[in-house]
């Protein structure tokens, strides 16, 4: 495989670098958002279960 891009090497490798940073950033943001939403869902489920338990006891 030929990685010699001549006078366009800076542009080509720069584009690869920017693309890699963008993909890594999107992956990190997606994982963080997923964890946050999973924690919120768990809290809501616990709240709902507690409310149901109160209604049954009443």
PyMOL Python script that loads the backbone (N, CA, C, O; Angstrom):
from pymol import cmd

cmd.read_pdbstr("""\
ATOM      1  N   UNK A   1       0.839  -1.165   0.000  1.00  0.00           N
ATOM      2  CA  UNK A   1       0.000   0.000   0.000  1.00  0.00           C
ATOM      3  C   UNK A   1       0.891   1.238   0.000  1.00  0.00           C
ATOM      4  O   UNK A   1       1.865   1.306   0.750  1.00  0.00           O
ATOM      5  N   UNK A   2       0.564   2.199  -0.828  1.00  0.00           N
ATOM      6  CA  UNK A   2       1.382   3.397  -0.994  1.00  0.00           C
ATOM      7  C   UNK A   2       0.807   4.541  -0.162  1.00  0.00           C
ATOM      8  O   UNK A   2      -0.309   4.998  -0.409  1.00  0.00           O
ATOM      9  N   UNK A   3       1.581   5.002   0.829  1.00  0.00           N
ATOM     10  CA  UNK A   3       1.146   6.095   1.689  1.00  0.00           C
ATOM     11  C   UNK A   3       1.823   7.413   1.340  1.00  0.00           C
ATOM     12  O   UNK A   3       1.749   8.368   2.114  1.00  0.00           O
ATOM     13  N   UNK A   4       2.474   7.480   0.201  1.00  0.00           N
ATOM     14  CA  UNK A   4       3.145   8.701  -0.218  1.00  0.00           C
ATOM     15  C   UNK A   4       2.164   9.530  -1.041  1.00  0.00           C
ATOM     16  O   UNK A   4       1.827   9.167  -2.168  1.00  0.00           O
ATOM     17  N   UNK A   5       1.712  10.635  -0.477  1.00  0.00           N
ATOM     18  CA  UNK A   5       0.722  11.469  -1.159  1.00  0.00           C
ATOM     19  C   UNK A   5       1.352  12.714  -1.768  1.00  0.00           C
ATOM     20  O   UNK A   5       0.652  13.621  -2.220  1.00  0.00           O
ATOM     21  N   UNK A   6       2.659  12.748  -1.776  1.00  0.00           N
ATOM     22  CA  UNK A   6       3.363  13.854  -2.404  1.00  0.00           C
ATOM     23  C   UNK A   6       3.056  15.178  -1.733  1.00  0.00           C
ATOM     24  O   UNK A   6       3.061  15.287  -0.507  1.00  0.00           O
ATOM     25  N   UNK A   7       2.784  16.194  -2.563  1.00  0.00           N
ATOM     26  CA  UNK A   7       2.550  17.527  -2.010  1.00  0.00           C
ATOM     27  C   UNK A   7       1.197  17.644  -1.302  1.00  0.00           C
ATOM     28  O   UNK A   7       0.918  18.651  -0.651  1.00  0.00           O
ATOM     29  N   UNK A   8       0.363  16.614  -1.430  1.00  0.00           N
ATOM     30  CA  UNK A   8      -0.949  16.640  -0.777  1.00  0.00           C
ATOM     31  C   UNK A   8      -0.962  15.878   0.548  1.00  0.00           C
ATOM     32  O   UNK A   8      -2.020  15.712   1.154  1.00  0.00           O
ATOM     33  N   UNK A   9       0.186  15.424   0.994  1.00  0.00           N
ATOM     34  CA  UNK A   9       0.265  14.592   2.195  1.00  0.00           C
ATOM     35  C   UNK A   9      -0.303  15.301   3.425  1.00  0.00           C
ATOM     36  O   UNK A   9      -1.056  14.696   4.189  1.00  0.00           O
ATOM     37  N   UNK A  10       0.047  16.572   3.627  1.00  0.00           N
ATOM     38  CA  UNK A  10      -0.451  17.298   4.788  1.00  0.00           C
ATOM     39  C   UNK A  10      -1.976  17.369   4.768  1.00  0.00           C
ATOM     40  O   UNK A  10      -2.620  17.172   5.799  1.00  0.00           O
ATOM     41  N   UNK A  11      -2.552  17.646   3.610  1.00  0.00           N
ATOM     42  CA  UNK A  11      -4.002  17.739   3.480  1.00  0.00           C
ATOM     43  C   UNK A  11      -4.668  16.381   3.736  1.00  0.00           C
ATOM     44  O   UNK A  11      -5.636  16.292   4.491  1.00  0.00           O
ATOM     45  N   UNK A  12      -4.146  15.337   3.108  1.00  0.00           N
ATOM     46  CA  UNK A  12      -4.745  13.999   3.236  1.00  0.00           C
ATOM     47  C   UNK A  12      -4.646  13.501   4.672  1.00  0.00           C
ATOM     48  O   UNK A  12      -5.647  13.058   5.235  1.00  0.00           O
ATOM     49  N   UNK A  13      -3.462  13.564   5.275  1.00  0.00           N
ATOM     50  CA  UNK A  13      -3.297  13.086   6.648  1.00  0.00           C
ATOM     51  C   UNK A  13      -4.054  13.970   7.633  1.00  0.00           C
ATOM     52  O   UNK A  13      -4.545  13.489   8.654  1.00  0.00           O
ATOM     53  N   UNK A  14      -4.147  15.250   7.327  1.00  0.00           N
ATOM     54  CA  UNK A  14      -4.946  16.146   8.159  1.00  0.00           C
ATOM     55  C   UNK A  14      -6.420  15.766   8.139  1.00  0.00           C
ATOM     56  O   UNK A  14      -7.087  15.784   9.174  1.00  0.00           O
ATOM     57  N   UNK A  15      -6.921  15.425   6.964  1.00  0.00           N
ATOM     58  CA  UNK A  15      -8.321  14.986   6.844  1.00  0.00           C
ATOM     59  C   UNK A  15      -8.552  13.681   7.602  1.00  0.00           C
ATOM     60  O   UNK A  15      -9.567  13.523   8.280  1.00  0.00           O
ATOM     61  N   UNK A  16      -7.618  12.759   7.486  1.00  0.00           N
ATOM     62  CA  UNK A  16      -7.724  11.509   8.244  1.00  0.00           C
ATOM     63  C   UNK A  16      -7.735  11.803   9.746  1.00  0.00           C
ATOM     64  O   UNK A  16      -8.518  11.212  10.490  1.00  0.00           O
ATOM     65  N   UNK A  17      -6.881  12.700  10.182  1.00  0.00           N
ATOM     66  CA  UNK A  17      -6.802  13.039  11.595  1.00  0.00           C
ATOM     67  C   UNK A  17      -8.084  13.690  12.103  1.00  0.00           C
ATOM     68  O   UNK A  17      -8.595  13.323  13.161  1.00  0.00           O
ATOM     69  N   UNK A  18      -8.597  14.651  11.353  1.00  0.00           N
ATOM     70  CA  UNK A  18      -9.839  15.322  11.753  1.00  0.00           C
ATOM     71  C   UNK A  18     -10.992  14.323  11.793  1.00  0.00           C
ATOM     72  O   UNK A  18     -11.813  14.353  12.710  1.00  0.00           O
ATOM     73  N   UNK A  19     -11.052  13.452  10.816  1.00  0.00           N
ATOM     74  CA  UNK A  19     -12.113  12.431  10.780  1.00  0.00           C
ATOM     75  C   UNK A  19     -12.007  11.483  11.968  1.00  0.00           C
ATOM     76  O   UNK A  19     -13.018  11.131  12.575  1.00  0.00           O
ATOM     77  N   UNK A  20     -10.797  11.073  12.298  1.00  0.00           N
ATOM     78  CA  UNK A  20     -10.597  10.161  13.429  1.00  0.00           C
ATOM     79  C   UNK A  20     -10.996  10.836  14.739  1.00  0.00           C
ATOM     80  O   UNK A  20     -11.644  10.216  15.582  1.00  0.00           O
ATOM     81  N   UNK A  21     -10.617  12.094  14.917  1.00  0.00           N
ATOM     82  CA  UNK A  21     -10.980  12.826  16.132  1.00  0.00           C
ATOM     83  C   UNK A  21     -12.496  12.977  16.223  1.00  0.00           C
ATOM     84  O   UNK A  21     -13.069  12.824  17.302  1.00  0.00           O
ATOM     85  N   UNK A  22     -13.147  13.273  15.103  1.00  0.00           N
ATOM     86  CA  UNK A  22     -14.604  13.422  15.103  1.00  0.00           C
ATOM     87  C   UNK A  22     -15.286  12.106  15.463  1.00  0.00           C
ATOM     88  O   UNK A  22     -16.216  12.094  16.268  1.00  0.00           O
ATOM     89  N   UNK A  23     -14.838  11.006  14.880  1.00  0.00           N
ATOM     90  CA  UNK A  23     -15.445   9.707  15.177  1.00  0.00           C
ATOM     91  C   UNK A  23     -15.226   9.297  16.633  1.00  0.00           C
ATOM     92  O   UNK A  23     -16.135   8.765  17.271  1.00  0.00           O
ATOM     93  N   UNK A  24     -14.044   9.539  17.151  1.00  0.00           N
ATOM     94  CA  UNK A  24     -13.768   9.218  18.554  1.00  0.00           C
ATOM     95  C   UNK A  24     -14.622  10.093  19.467  1.00  0.00           C
ATOM     96  O   UNK A  24     -15.181   9.611  20.452  1.00  0.00           O
ATOM     97  N   UNK A  25     -14.721  11.375  19.140  1.00  0.00           N
ATOM     98  CA  UNK A  25     -15.537  12.283  19.936  1.00  0.00           C
ATOM     99  C   UNK A  25     -17.002  11.883  19.945  1.00  0.00           C
ATOM    100  O   UNK A  25     -17.645  11.904  20.994  1.00  0.00           O
ATOM    101  N   UNK A  26     -17.530  11.522  18.798  1.00  0.00           N
ATOM    102  CA  UNK A  26     -18.927  11.086  18.721  1.00  0.00           C
ATOM    103  C   UNK A  26     -19.152   9.801  19.512  1.00  0.00           C
ATOM    104  O   UNK A  26     -20.188   9.633  20.155  1.00  0.00           O
ATOM    105  N   UNK A  27     -18.191   8.911  19.462  1.00  0.00           N
ATOM    106  CA  UNK A  27     -18.305   7.661  20.228  1.00  0.00           C
ATOM    107  C   UNK A  27     -18.326   7.950  21.725  1.00  0.00           C
ATOM    108  O   UNK A  27     -19.150   7.399  22.456  1.00  0.00           O
ATOM    109  N   UNK A  28     -17.423   8.810  22.178  1.00  0.00           N
ATOM    110  CA  UNK A  28     -17.371   9.155  23.596  1.00  0.00           C
ATOM    111  C   UNK A  28     -18.665   9.837  24.033  1.00  0.00           C
ATOM    112  O   UNK A  28     -19.220   9.499  25.078  1.00  0.00           O
ATOM    113  N   UNK A  29     -19.144  10.787  23.246  1.00  0.00           N
ATOM    114  CA  UNK A  29     -20.387  11.479  23.582  1.00  0.00           C
ATOM    115  C   UNK A  29     -21.570  10.516  23.625  1.00  0.00           C
ATOM    116  O   UNK A  29     -22.443  10.649  24.483  1.00  0.00           O
ATOM    117  N   UNK A  30     -21.607   9.566  22.723  1.00  0.00           N
ATOM    118  CA  UNK A  30     -22.690   8.587  22.710  1.00  0.00           C
ATOM    119  C   UNK A  30     -22.661   7.699  23.949  1.00  0.00           C
ATOM    120  O   UNK A  30     -23.704   7.424  24.542  1.00  0.00           O
ATOM    121  N   UNK A  31     -21.485   7.256  24.335  1.00  0.00           N
ATOM    122  CA  UNK A  31     -21.358   6.404  25.519  1.00  0.00           C
ATOM    123  C   UNK A  31     -21.757   7.174  26.771  1.00  0.00           C
ATOM    124  O   UNK A  31     -22.471   6.642  27.620  1.00  0.00           O
ATOM    125  N   UNK A  32     -21.308   8.412  26.895  1.00  0.00           N
ATOM    126  CA  UNK A  32     -21.644   9.234  28.059  1.00  0.00           C
ATOM    127  C   UNK A  32     -23.148   9.484  28.112  1.00  0.00           C
ATOM    128  O   UNK A  32     -23.752   9.384  29.180  1.00  0.00           O
ATOM    129  N   UNK A  33     -23.759   9.807  26.977  1.00  0.00           N
ATOM    130  CA  UNK A  33     -25.202  10.045  26.945  1.00  0.00           C
ATOM    131  C   UNK A  33     -25.975   8.774  27.290  1.00  0.00           C
ATOM    132  O   UNK A  33     -26.989   8.833  27.986  1.00  0.00           O
ATOM    133  N   UNK A  34     -25.504   7.636  26.811  1.00  0.00           N
ATOM    134  CA  UNK A  34     -26.165   6.369  27.123  1.00  0.00           C
ATOM    135  C   UNK A  34     -26.118   6.086  28.619  1.00  0.00           C
ATOM    136  O   UNK A  34     -27.125   5.700  29.212  1.00  0.00           O
ATOM    137  N   UNK A  35     -24.959   6.276  29.225  1.00  0.00           N
ATOM    138  CA  UNK A  35     -24.829   6.032  30.672  1.00  0.00           C
ATOM    139  C   UNK A  35     -25.725   6.968  31.467  1.00  0.00           C
ATOM    140  O   UNK A  35     -26.347   6.555  32.446  1.00  0.00           O
ATOM    141  N   UNK A  36     -25.791   8.224  31.050  1.00  0.00           N
ATOM    142  CA  UNK A  36     -26.631   9.199  31.742  1.00  0.00           C
ATOM    143  C   UNK A  36     -28.102   8.815  31.638  1.00  0.00           C
ATOM    144  O   UNK A  36     -28.830   8.849  32.630  1.00  0.00           O
ATOM    145  N   UNK A  37     -28.528   8.456  30.454  1.00  0.00           N
ATOM    146  CA  UNK A  37     -29.935   8.079  30.266  1.00  0.00           C
ATOM    147  C   UNK A  37     -30.273   6.772  30.978  1.00  0.00           C
ATOM    148  O   UNK A  37     -31.385   6.606  31.477  1.00  0.00           O
ATOM    149  N   UNK A  38     -29.322   5.852  31.026  1.00  0.00           N
ATOM    150  CA  UNK A  38     -29.556   4.597  31.744  1.00  0.00           C
ATOM    151  C   UNK A  38     -29.718   4.862  33.239  1.00  0.00           C
ATOM    152  O   UNK A  38     -30.559   4.244  33.892  1.00  0.00           O
ATOM    153  N   UNK A  39     -28.921   5.773  33.778  1.00  0.00           N
ATOM    154  CA  UNK A  39     -29.035   6.118  35.198  1.00  0.00           C
ATOM    155  C   UNK A  39     -30.376   6.798  35.477  1.00  0.00           C
ATOM    156  O   UNK A  39     -31.016   6.514  36.490  1.00  0.00           O
ATOM    157  N   UNK A  40     -30.802   7.692  34.585  1.00  0.00           N
ATOM    158  CA  UNK A  40     -32.094   8.360  34.759  1.00  0.00           C
ATOM    159  C   UNK A  40     -33.238   7.358  34.676  1.00  0.00           C
ATOM    160  O   UNK A  40     -34.193   7.440  35.448  1.00  0.00           O
ATOM    161  N   UNK A  41     -33.148   6.424  33.757  1.00  0.00           N
ATOM    162  CA  UNK A  41     -34.182   5.402  33.626  1.00  0.00           C
ATOM    163  C   UNK A  41     -34.264   4.549  34.882  1.00  0.00           C
ATOM    164  O   UNK A  41     -35.358   4.246  35.358  1.00  0.00           O
ATOM    165  N   UNK A  42     -33.112   4.160  35.422  1.00  0.00           N
ATOM    166  CA  UNK A  42     -33.095   3.351  36.641  1.00  0.00           C
ATOM    167  C   UNK A  42     -33.746   4.113  37.791  1.00  0.00           C
ATOM    168  O   UNK A  42     -34.518   3.539  38.560  1.00  0.00           O
ATOM    169  N   UNK A  43     -33.438   5.403  37.909  1.00  0.00           N
ATOM    170  CA  UNK A  43     -34.027   6.218  38.970  1.00  0.00           C
ATOM    171  C   UNK A  43     -35.542   6.318  38.791  1.00  0.00           C
ATOM    172  O   UNK A  43     -36.283   6.235  39.770  1.00  0.00           O
ATOM    173  N   UNK A  44     -36.003   6.492  37.574  1.00  0.00           N
ATOM    174  CA  UNK A  44     -37.441   6.565  37.315  1.00  0.00           C
ATOM    175  C   UNK A  44     -38.132   5.240  37.628  1.00  0.00           C
ATOM    176  O   UNK A  44     -39.232   5.221  38.181  1.00  0.00           O
ATOM    177  N   UNK A  45     -37.483   4.141  37.275  1.00  0.00           N
ATOM    178  CA  UNK A  45     -38.065   2.835  37.566  1.00  0.00           C
ATOM    179  C   UNK A  45     -38.154   2.598  39.072  1.00  0.00           C
ATOM    180  O   UNK A  45     -39.140   2.039  39.554  1.00  0.00           O
ATOM    181  N   UNK A  46     -37.140   3.014  39.809  1.00  0.00           N
ATOM    182  CA  UNK A  46     -37.174   2.869  41.260  1.00  0.00           C
ATOM    183  C   UNK A  46     -38.264   3.745  41.880  1.00  0.00           C
ATOM    184  O   UNK A  46     -38.939   3.326  42.820  1.00  0.00           O
ATOM    185  N   UNK A  47     -38.435   4.956  41.355  1.00  0.00           N
ATOM    186  CA  UNK A  47     -39.479   5.850  41.837  1.00  0.00           C
ATOM    187  C   UNK A  47     -40.855   5.260  41.575  1.00  0.00           C
ATOM    188  O   UNK A  47     -41.731   5.297  42.440  1.00  0.00           O
ATOM    189  N   UNK A  48     -41.039   4.722  40.391  1.00  0.00           N
ATOM    190  CA  UNK A  48     -42.325   4.108  40.037  1.00  0.00           C
ATOM    191  C   UNK A  48     -42.610   2.899  40.925  1.00  0.00           C
ATOM    192  O   UNK A  48     -43.738   2.713  41.379  1.00  0.00           O
ATOM    193  N   UNK A  49     -41.605   2.088  41.168  1.00  0.00           N
ATOM    194  CA  UNK A  49     -41.786   0.916  42.028  1.00  0.00           C
ATOM    195  C   UNK A  49     -42.148   1.353  43.448  1.00  0.00           C
ATOM    196  O   UNK A  49     -42.997   0.731  44.086  1.00  0.00           O
ATOM    197  N   UNK A  50     -41.519   2.409  43.944  1.00  0.00           N
ATOM    198  CA  UNK A  50     -41.823   2.905  45.287  1.00  0.00           C
ATOM    199  C   UNK A  50     -43.248   3.454  45.350  1.00  0.00           C
ATOM    200  O   UNK A  50     -43.950   3.241  46.339  1.00  0.00           O
ATOM    201  N   UNK A  51     -43.675   4.151  44.314  1.00  0.00           N
ATOM    202  CA  UNK A  51     -45.039   4.680  44.275  1.00  0.00           C
ATOM    203  C   UNK A  51     -46.074   3.556  44.244  1.00  0.00           C
ATOM    204  O   UNK A  51     -47.113   3.634  44.899  1.00  0.00           O
ATOM    205  N   UNK A  52     -45.776   2.520  43.479  1.00  0.00           N
ATOM    206  CA  UNK A  52     -46.686   1.369  43.408  1.00  0.00           C
ATOM    207  C   UNK A  52     -46.763   0.676  44.767  1.00  0.00           C
ATOM    208  O   UNK A  52     -47.838   0.246  45.186  1.00  0.00           O
ATOM    209  N   UNK A  53     -45.635   0.567  45.451  1.00  0.00           N
ATOM    210  CA  UNK A  53     -45.604  -0.061  46.778  1.00  0.00           C
ATOM    211  C   UNK A  53     -46.417   0.749  47.779  1.00  0.00           C
ATOM    212  O   UNK A  53     -47.082   0.178  48.643  1.00  0.00           O
ATOM    213  N   UNK A  54     -46.370   2.058  47.673  1.00  0.00           N
ATOM    214  CA  UNK A  54     -47.147   2.915  48.577  1.00  0.00           C
ATOM    215  C   UNK A  54     -48.650   2.742  48.336  1.00  0.00           C
ATOM    216  O   UNK A  54     -49.436   2.714  49.283  1.00  0.00           O
ATOM    217  N   UNK A  55     -49.042   2.627  47.062  1.00  0.00           N
ATOM    218  CA  UNK A  55     -50.467   2.469  46.742  1.00  0.00           C
ATOM    219  C   UNK A  55     -51.001   1.122  47.247  1.00  0.00           C
ATOM    220  O   UNK A  55     -52.144   1.021  47.692  1.00  0.00           O
ATOM    221  N   UNK A  56     -50.158   0.101  47.170  1.00  0.00           N
ATOM    222  CA  UNK A  56     -50.571  -1.227  47.625  1.00  0.00           C
ATOM    223  C   UNK A  56     -50.721  -1.226  49.152  1.00  0.00           C
ATOM    224  O   UNK A  56     -51.643  -1.841  49.686  1.00  0.00           O
ATOM    225  N   UNK A  57     -49.822  -0.542  49.843  1.00  0.00           N
ATOM    226  CA  UNK A  57     -49.870  -0.476  51.303  1.00  0.00           C
ATOM    227  C   UNK A  57     -51.036   0.366  51.808  1.00  0.00           C
ATOM    228  O   UNK A  57     -51.515   0.158  52.923  1.00  0.00           O
ATOM    229  N   UNK A  58     -51.489   1.303  51.005  1.00  0.00           N
ATOM    230  CA  UNK A  58     -52.552   2.212  51.455  1.00  0.00           C
ATOM    231  C   UNK A  58     -53.921   1.595  51.422  1.00  0.00           C
ATOM    232  O   UNK A  58     -54.902   2.250  51.774  1.00  0.00           O
TER     233      UNK A  58
END
""", "prot")
cmd.dss("prot")
cmd.show_as("cartoon", "prot")
cmd.util.cbc("prot")
cmd.orient("prot")
